[in-house]
């Protein structure tokens, strides 16, 4: 089932899956301690910070992605011959104690293709999640940003707790497989108890396996890491491109460092006014709206699912209920149940290009063939979280699987102080069902994710107010299922007067720039490359899918 997670289309399109291995926090080396000691032999925070800011990055040719980053081949050179470079950045484990233990963050970059005089600086990317590896993702998405490389070095990173940056590890051999847990319990008894117990056992496993880093993986500390990156990379201002969760990270950065904000773009904007339950409810409405748009298109194409959108939505709701009772077997020995159906649909709604495949899959499922939808869910990485990529190998032992789900849970629960109970969920279920009978239940029950979490959450919602910061371009998509369009206006309001500047994309899918829409890309490029903001009220319109596709 989809959860209250917002994750970027960029991550979905990454050719790398995001597997994880645990990297533990490391204490400063003897050499580091020598540099940081005061005259009395102790290390002061000021001395530690000076040492961190003056560190030099040892850029080397990037190796093949580690299991933590998805495995596979080393990133190929760009068409002009530019090779990817990788390095590690030393940063405090706890920014409140910079002279204490440190951790290493994994970075990747491609140097600018332009002339030295044309270089603006580094452009730092976060593609969403939380939990996605920027080191694994950026090379696969680089063609989308080639024009930006004429003036910037393209840079991304594995945020703390993710991939090769002290990855959080919650997997435990004693835990049940998450796919065996009903994410939409409707019996009020054993199924509900099993979901509650799974969340609490997972929280305990996270504490057992990653207790040293678990309290320090929240968004505020990640934003502080980004300001250290800015300084070590040699930039006076942070130029930034954040997508989905990356917009929340960018908003928090602007709040903490308004004077350090350079040219920043936030695409697929998270609503900073929502708590966890409100975000989930908004997503239920967002996915429902996106599916209705798909259903309208499908009916116009003459699909066999119904004469109009209402018929297609009703048929799909009935199909989900039927598959919960009697899953469809697939040739590889798996099965398509109700959760799998929702996984396939929600993943396909992240990008309009996937709609034709969704149509074929739904038509086949109505004819008792679940193979297409099962394969679609697997191809889009659907394993219980509407839209997050994952590894297809579900039988790997702990330590060999992706830590993205673990990182998502850890970062989300460190950020949010909301701790909901079964009673809280059941009291709000009618609202979720009204918003979406198809997606509502799973999103409602996802509010239990942080039940039993061993670290107190920071706040009900992120603080992003940034008075005095330069303009931040916010791109909102009217058909976005994961970060509904209203979030852009609320982010603009919270950032402050004259800070948030909105650009509207009347389109489908999650985010806008990676949709390929020329109007959106031209507007974003004009700001990042030349500092020219779009006129107030600018609207970009998507081109419809070709007939018969």
C-alpha positions in Angstrom: 0.0 0.0 0.0 1.2 3.6 -0.5 2.1 5.4 2.7 2.5 9.0 3.6 5.8 8.9 1.9 6.6 11.3 -0.9 9.3 10.2 -3.3 10.5 11.7 -6.5 9.9 10.5 -10.0 13.7 10.8 -10.4 14.2 8.1 -7.9 11.6 5.9 -9.6 13.5 6.2 -12.9 16.9 5.5 -11.4 18.5 2.4 -13.0 20.1 1.7 -9.6 18.2 -0.1 -6.9 19.0 1.2 -3.5 20.4 -1.7 -1.4 22.1 -1.1 1.9 24.9 -2.2 4.1 25.5 -0.8 7.5 28.3 1.7 8.0 28.9 2.5 11.6 29.7 5.9 13.1 33.4 6.4 13.3 35.4 8.3 15.9 37.9 10.9 14.7 41.3 9.5 13.8 44.4 10.3 15.9 45.4 12.8 13.2 42.0 14.5 13.4 42.2 14.7 17.1 45.6 16.3 16.9 44.2 19.0 14.6 41.3 19.6 16.9 42.9 19.7 20.3 43.1 22.9 22.3 46.1 24.0 24.2 45.0 22.0 27.2 44.8 18.8 25.2 41.0 18.9 24.8 39.0 19.4 21.7 36.7 22.4 21.5 33.7 22.6 19.3 35.1 25.7 17.5 38.3 23.9 16.7 36.4 20.8 15.5 34.2 22.9 13.2 37.3 24.7 11.8 38.9 21.4 11.0 35.7 20.1 9.3 35.3 23.3 7.2 38.9 23.1 6.1 38.9 19.5 5.1 39.8 18.6 1.5 37.8 16.1 -0.5 39.7 13.3 -2.1 37.8 13.0 -5.4 38.4 9.7 -7.2 36.9 7.8 -10.0 33.6 6.3 -8.8 33.6 2.5 -8.2 30.7 0.3 -9.0 27.8 1.1 -6.6 28.1 -0.9 -3.4 25.3 -3.1 -2.2 24.3 -0.1 -0.1 23.8 1.9 -3.3 22.2 -0.8 -5.4 25.1 -2.7 -7.0 25.6 -2.9 -10.7 28.2 -1.2 -13.0 30.3 1.8 -12.2 28.7 5.0 -13.7 29.7 5.5 -17.3 31.3 8.6 -18.6 29.0 11.3 -19.8 28.8 11.8 -23.6 31.4 14.5 -23.6 33.8 12.2 -21.8 33.4 13.7 -18.3 33.8 11.0 -15.7 32.0 10.8 -12.4 34.0 11.5 -9.3 33.2 10.2 -5.8 34.5 11.3 -2.3 33.5 11.2 1.3 32.8 14.2 3.6 33.6 14.0 7.3 30.7 15.5 9.4 29.7 15.4 13.1 27.6 12.5 14.1 25.8 15.0 16.4 25.8 18.6 15.2 25.2 19.6 18.8 28.5 18.1 19.7 30.8 18.7 16.7 33.9 17.7 18.6 32.6 14.2 19.3 32.3 11.3 17.0 32.1 11.8 13.2 30.6 10.0 10.2 31.5 9.9 6.5 28.9 11.0 3.9 29.2 9.7 0.3 29.3 12.3 -2.4 29.3 12.2 -6.2 29.9 14.9 -8.8 30.3 15.6 -12.5 32.3 18.7 -13.3 30.8 21.5 -15.4 30.9 21.2 -19.2 31.2 25.0 -19.6 34.1 27.4 -19.6 35.6 28.3 -16.2 34.3 31.8 -16.4 30.7 30.5 -16.9 30.8 28.3 -13.8 28.3 29.4 -11.1 29.3 26.8 -8.5 28.0 23.4 -7.4 24.3 22.4 -7.8 23.3 20.0 -5.1 20.5 17.5 -5.7 18.3 15.6 -3.3 15.9 13.3 -5.2 13.5 12.4 -2.4 12.5 9.6 -0.2 13.6 10.1 2.5 15.9 7.2 2.0 17.1 7.5 -1.6 20.8 7.3 -2.5 21.8 10.4 -4.4 25.1 8.8 -5.3 23.3 6.0 -7.1 20.6 8.1 -8.6 22.3 11.2 -10.1 24.3 9.4 -12.9 21.1 7.8 -14.3 19.3 11.1 -14.3 22.2 13.2 -15.6 20.8 13.6 -19.2 17.9 15.5 -17.7 20.2 18.1 -16.2 22.8 18.3 -19.0 21.9 21.9 -19.7 22.4 22.9 -16.1 25.9 21.3 -16.2 26.9 24.1 -18.6 27.1 26.4 -15.5 27.3 24.0 -12.5 29.1 21.0 -11.2 26.3 18.5 -10.6 26.6 17.1 -7.1 24.6 14.7 -5.0 25.0 12.6 -1.8 23.8 9.8 0.3 22.2 11.6 3.3 23.1 10.4 6.8 21.5 7.1 7.5 21.2 6.2 3.8 23.3 4.0 1.4 27.0 4.5 2.1 26.5 7.2 4.7 26.2 5.3 8.0 23.2 3.4 6.8 20.5 2.6 9.3 19.8 -1.1 9.6 16.6 -2.4 11.0 16.4 -5.8 9.4 16.5 -8.7 11.8 16.3 -12.4 11.0 13.6 -12.8 13.7 11.2 -10.3 12.1 8.4 -11.4 9.9 8.5 -10.5 6.2 6.7 -7.2 5.7 4.9 -8.6 2.7 3.2 -11.1 5.1 1.7 -8.2 7.1 -1.8 -6.9 6.1 -1.3 -3.2 5.7 -5.1 -2.6 5.7 -6.4 -4.7 8.6 -10.1 -4.9 8.6 -10.8 -7.5 11.3 -10.1 -5.3 14.3 -8.3 -8.2 15.9 -5.4 -10.5 14.8 -4.6 -8.6 11.6 -4.5 -5.3 13.5 -2.4 -6.7 16.3 0.0 -8.2 13.8 0.6 -4.8 12.2 1.1 -3.1 15.5 3.5 -5.8 16.6 5.4 -5.6 13.4 6.0 -1.9 13.8 7.1 -2.2 17.4 9.4 -5.1 16.6 10.9 -3.2 13.7 11.5 -0.2 16.0 13.3 -2.5 18.5 15.4 -4.0 15.8 16.4 -0.5 14.6 17.6 0.4 18.1 19.4 -2.9 18.4 21.3 -2.7 15.1 21.7 1.1 14.6 21.3 2.6 18.0 24.5 4.7 17.7 23.3 6.7 14.7 19.5 6.4 15.1 19.0 9.7 17.0 21.0 11.7 14.5 19.5 11.0 11.0 16.8 13.6 11.0 16.3 16.4 8.4 17.7 19.2 10.5 21.1 17.4 10.9 21.0 16.6 7.1 20.5 20.3 6.4 23.5 21.2 8.5 25.5 18.6 6.6 24.5 20.4 3.4 25.9 23.7 4.7 29.1 22.0 5.5 29.1 20.6 1.9 28.7 24.1 0.6 31.7 25.4 2.5 33.9 22.4 1.6 32.9 22.6 -2.0 34.0 26.3 -2.0 30.6 28.0 -2.6 29.5 31.2 -0.9 25.8 30.2 -1.5 24.1 26.8 -1.7 22.5 26.3 -5.1 20.0 23.5 -4.7 17.5 21.3 -6.6 15.2 19.4 -4.3 12.5 17.0 -5.4 9.7 15.6 -3.2 11.1 15.0 0.3 14.0 17.0 -1.1 11.7 20.1 -1.0 11.3 19.6 2.8 15.0 19.3 3.2 15.5 22.4 1.1 12.9 24.3 3.2 14.5 23.3 6.5 17.9 24.4 5.1 16.4 27.8 4.1 15.1 28.2 7.7 18.4 27.4 9.3 20.6 29.3 6.8 18.6 32.0 5.0 21.7 34.0 4.3 23.4 31.1 2.6 20.6 30.2 0.1 21.6 30.7 -3.5 19.4 29.7 -6.5 17.1 27.0 -5.2 14.3 25.0 -6.9 11.8 22.8 -5.1 9.8 20.5 -7.3 7.0 18.3 -6.1 6.6 20.3 -3.0 5.8 18.8 0.4 3.2 20.6 2.5 5.1 21.8 5.6 1.9 22.6 7.5 0.8 18.9 7.7 1.4 16.5 10.5 1.7 12.8 9.6 -2.0 12.0 9.6 -2.8 15.1 7.6 -0.2 14.3 5.1 -1.5 10.8 4.7 -5.1 12.1 4.2 -3.9 14.6 1.6 -2.1 11.9 -0.2 -5.2 9.7 -0.2 -7.0 12.5 -2.0 -4.0 13.1 -4.3 -3.8 9.4 -5.4 -7.6 9.3 -5.9 -7.6 12.4 -8.1 -4.7 11.0 -10.1 -6.4 7.7 -10.6 -9.6 9.4 -11.7 -7.6 11.3 -14.3 -6.2 8.0 -15.5 -9.7 6.5 -15.6 -11.0 9.4 -17.7 -8.1 8.9 -20.1 -8.7 5.1 -20.2 -12.4 5.6 -21.0 -11.6 8.0 -23.8 -9.2 5.4 -25.2 -12.0 2.9 -25.3 -10.5 0.5 -22.7 -12.7 -2.4 -21.7 -12.8 -1.4 -18.0 -15.9 0.8 -18.2 -17.7 3.5 -20.1 -16.6 6.4 -18.0 -14.2 7.2 -15.1 -16.8 6.4 -12.4 -17.4 2.9 -13.8 -13.6 2.3 -13.9 -13.0 3.5 -10.4 -15.9 1.4 -9.1 -14.7 -1.7 -10.9 -11.2 -1.3 -9.5 -12.5 -0.9 -5.9 -14.4 -4.2 -6.4 -11.4 -5.8 -7.9 -9.2 -4.9 -5.0 -11.7 -6.4 -2.6 -11.9 -9.6 -4.6 -8.1 -10.0 -4.8 -7.9 -9.6 -1.0 -10.2 -12.6 -0.7 -8.8 -14.6 -3.6 -5.4 -13.6 -4.9 -4.5 -14.4 -8.5 -1.5 -16.7 -9.0 1.3 -15.7 -11.3 3.5 -18.0 -13.4 6.5 -17.5 -11.2 4.7 -18.9 -8.2 3.9 -15.5 -6.7 0.4 -13.9 -6.5 -1.4 -10.7 -7.0 -3.5 -9.7 -4.0 -5.3 -6.4 -3.1 -2.1 -4.8 -1.7 -0.2 -5.8 -4.9 -3.0 -4.2 -7.0 -2.7 -0.9 -5.1 1.1 -1.1 -5.4 1.0 -1.4 -9.2 -1.6 1.4 -9.5 0.1 3.8 -7.2 3.5 3.3 -8.8 2.1 3.8 -12.3 0.5 7.1 -11.2 3.9 8.6 -10.6 4.5 9.1 -14.3 1.9 9.4 -17.1 4.1 7.3 -19.4 3.2 4.3 -17.3 -0.6 4.7 -17.9 -0.7 2.5 -21.0 0.9 -0.4 -19.1 -1.5 0.1 -16.2 -4.4 -0.1 -18.6 -3.2 -3.4 -20.0 -2.6 -4.7 -16.5 -6.0 -3.9 -15.2 -7.7 -5.3 -18.3 -5.8 -8.5 -17.8 -6.6 -8.7 -14.1 -10.3 -8.4 -14.8 -9.8 -11.5 -17.0 -8.1 -13.3 -14.1 -4.5 -12.7 -15.3 -2.5 -10.9 -12.6 0.9 -11.4 -14.2 1.1 -8.0 -15.9 0.2 -6.0 -12.7 2.5 -8.1 -10.6 5.4 -7.5 -13.0 4.5 -3.8 -13.1 4.6 -3.5 -9.4 8.0 -5.3 -9.4 9.4 -3.1 -12.2 8.4 0.1 -10.4 9.7 -1.2 -7.1 6.4 -1.5 -5.4 6.8 -3.3 -2.1 4.2 -1.7 0.1 5.0 1.9 -0.4 3.3 3.6 -3.3 6.3 4.6 -5.3 9.5 3.7 -3.5 12.1 1.7 -5.4 13.3 -1.4 -3.8 15.2 -4.6 -4.6 13.3 -7.5 -6.1 15.2 -10.0 -4.1 13.1 -10.5 -1.0 14.9 -13.5 0.3 18.3 -11.9 0.9 19.7 -12.2 4.5 19.8 -9.1 6.7 22.6 -6.8 5.6 22.3 -7.8 1.9 19.0 -6.0 1.3 18.1 -2.4 0.6 18.1 -0.2 3.7 15.8 2.4 2.0 12.8 1.3 3.9 14.8 1.4 7.1 16.1 4.8 6.3 12.7 6.1 5.4 11.3 4.9 8.7 14.2 6.3 10.7 14.3 9.7 9.1 10.5 10.1 9.2 10.2 9.0 12.8 13.2 11.2 13.9 11.5 14.2 12.2 7.9 13.7 13.4 6.7 13.8 17.0 3.4 12.3 16.0 2.8 8.9 17.7 -0.6 7.5 16.7 -2.5 4.6 18.1 -5.0 2.1 16.7 -7.7 4.2 18.2 -6.4 7.3 16.4 -6.5 5.5 13.1 -9.9 3.9 13.4 -11.4 7.3 14.4 -10.1 8.8 11.2 -10.8 5.9 8.8 -14.1 7.4 7.7 -12.3 10.5 6.5 -9.8 8.4 4.6 -12.4 6.3 3.0 -14.3 9.4 1.9 -11.1 10.8 0.4 -10.3 7.5 -1.4 -11.9 4.0 -0.9 -9.0 2.6 -2.9 -6.0 4.3 -1.3 -7.4 5.6 1.9 -7.2 2.6 4.2 -3.6 1.8 3.5 -2.5 5.4 4.0 -4.5 5.7 7.2 -2.8 2.6 8.7 0.6 3.9 7.6 0.2 6.5 10.4 1.3 3.7 12.8 4.8 3.5 11.3 6.4 5.3 14.2 4.6 3.4 17.0 7.2 2.3 19.5 10.0 4.3 17.9 12.9 4.6 20.4 13.8 8.2 19.5 11.5 11.2 20.3 10.5 13.0 17.1 11.5 16.6 16.6 8.1 18.3 15.9 4.6 17.8 14.4 5.8 19.3 11.1 8.9 20.9 9.7 9.9 24.5 10.3 10.7 26.2 7.0 10.2 29.9 7.7 13.1 31.8 6.1 12.5 35.6 6.2 15.2 37.5 4.4 16.2 34.5 2.2 16.4 35.1 -1.6 13.6 33.8 -3.9 13.0 30.0 -3.9 11.3 28.7 -7.0 8.5 26.2 -6.1 7.0 24.0 -8.9 3.6 22.5 -8.1 1.9 19.9 -10.3 -1.9 20.0 -10.3 -2.1 16.2 -10.9 0.6 15.1 -8.4 -0.5 12.1 -6.4 2.3 12.1 -3.8 2.7 15.8 -3.0 -0.6 17.4 -3.9 -0.6 20.7 -5.6 -1.8 22.7 -2.6 1.5 22.0 -0.9 3.4 24.5 -3.1 1.2 27.4 -2.0 1.6 26.5 1.7 5.3 26.1 1.4 5.4 29.6 -0.2 3.4 31.0 2.6 5.6 29.4 5.3 8.9 30.4 3.6 7.8 34.0 3.9 6.9 37.0 1.9 8.9 37.4 -1.4 10.7 34.1 -0.7 8.5 31.4 -2.2 7.8 32.0 -5.9 5.2 29.5 -7.5 5.2 28.0 -10.9 2.2 25.8 -11.8 2.3 22.7 -14.0 -1.0 21.4 -15.2 0.1 17.9 -15.7 0.2 14.3 -14.3 2.7 12.4 -12.3 5.0 13.2 -9.4 7.0 16.3 -9.9 7.3 18.4 -13.1 10.9 19.0 -14.3 11.5 15.3 -15.1 8.2 15.0 -17.0 10.1 16.5 -19.9 7.7 19.5 -20.2 9.6 22.2 -22.1 7.8 25.1 -20.5 8.7 23.8 -17.0 12.3 23.1 -17.9 12.8 26.4 -19.6 11.4 28.3 -16.5 13.6 26.3 -14.1 16.7 26.6 -16.3 16.2 30.3 -16.7 16.3 30.8 -12.9 19.2 28.4 -12.2 21.3 29.5 -15.1 20.5 33.2 -15.3 18.6 34.2 -12.2 15.4 35.0 -14.1 12.2 34.1 -12.2 9.0 33.3 -14.1 6.3 35.9 -14.0 3.8 35.6 -11.2 0.9 33.3 -12.1 2.9 31.5 -14.8 1.2 28.2 -15.8 2.8 25.4 -17.9 0.4 22.9 -19.5 1.2 19.2 -20.3 0.9 17.8 -23.7 -1.8 14.9 -23.8 -0.7 11.4 -24.3 -0.9 10.4 -28.0 -4.1 8.7 -29.1 -3.9 4.9 -28.7 -1.0 5.0 -26.3 
